[in-house]
Amino acid sequence: MYVVGRVGGSVSVHREAAHRMGADKANGVVNYCRRPPQRPLLQKIRYAIWNPEERTFLGRTAHRWGVIGLIYLVMYICIIIFFSICMCGLLATMDDKIPYFTLADSIIGDNPGMGHRPLVFEEGALIWYDADNASQYDKYVRSIDQFLAPYENKSLLVTRGENQRECGEVKPPRAEVCAFNTSLLGPCAHKHAYGYPTRTPCIIIKLNKLYDWNPIFYDDPATLPPGMPPDIKEYINKTTTPQERRKVWVSCAGERPADVEALGPLRYWPYPGLPETYFPYDNTPGYLSPLVAVQLLNPTLHQIINIRCRAWARNIRYTESLKERLGSTHLEIMID
């Protein structure tokens, strides 16, 4: 269709004006079935971005872009509002200190794991050093120093130790926690380099924090498990009060017969157990886990010794599997 006009008796065909006036529209309606005009490639690209005849950018007019933009704006505002309502509802049901799922209902479960120091992550569970070479055992001393830093420097704690107290055999109030005195570790202290220069190294053992977990103790000398080491049984039998026996006991031993022979005698500082006053863990700020230092008094030199330390409580499951170590921690040590 063309628009025909008479100017001075002559007929002129205004093709450009015809396109601008919607010559490709019937009664103002776009005919989408029309064949697109043939244009060179570069012109096609230029027209795809901006079409000066139809005044469209990327195929849409300013009005259509405005409508689409308004739709998306309203849609995303609604999504943000609905998401905010859901988050507010979720956060209203949560507590900063109390996990929503605990113990058996949680992914962690109700069986606490164990950990040990020193632990140099590049070497895994292996401790290997020459006692005559300070540069070799210094990395293990630094590892223990770093771990014990919050115990010895209260300013590193969130509460700066203001809510810590010496508990003895009495549990602290809800907002307070028990302090752990590292001076009780005896020769397994920093001033002795944790025994590494004298070939009597110390291993620091701890029980991993598990919210709201309460141990069920082996506190009756008559019902101790048959697999418990004799030295731990002897210590329990020597206790004089029931409160002294209310501990999560800790023992270490060689994993194989050759390791048992090479490991030699052990000594536990301050005693082979974690007191009841530190349980349960309830996310109170400033809490520090109780520790047991295990000192190797006469280990065989120039030989790798596989050691497994485990915790003893009626509700701690233990497996001897090397792949899934429940209730224990594994380490290897070789002293030259």
Secondary structure, DSSP 8 states (H G I E B T S, - for coil): ---EEEETTEEEE-HHHHHHTTTTEETTEE-TTS------HHHHHHHHHEETTTTEETTB-HHHHHHHHHHHHHHHHHHHHHHHHHHHHHHHT--SSS-SS-GGGSSS-SS--EEEE---TTTTTEEEE-TT-HHHHHHHHHHHHHHHHHHH-GGGSTTTTTTEE--TTS---TT-EE---GGGGTTSSGGGGGGTTTT--EEEEEE---BT--------GGG--TTS-HHHHHHHHH--SGGGG-EEEEEEEESSHHHHHHH--EEEES-SEEEGGG-SB---TT----EEEEEESS--SSS-EEEEEEEE-TT------SSS--SEEEEEEEE-
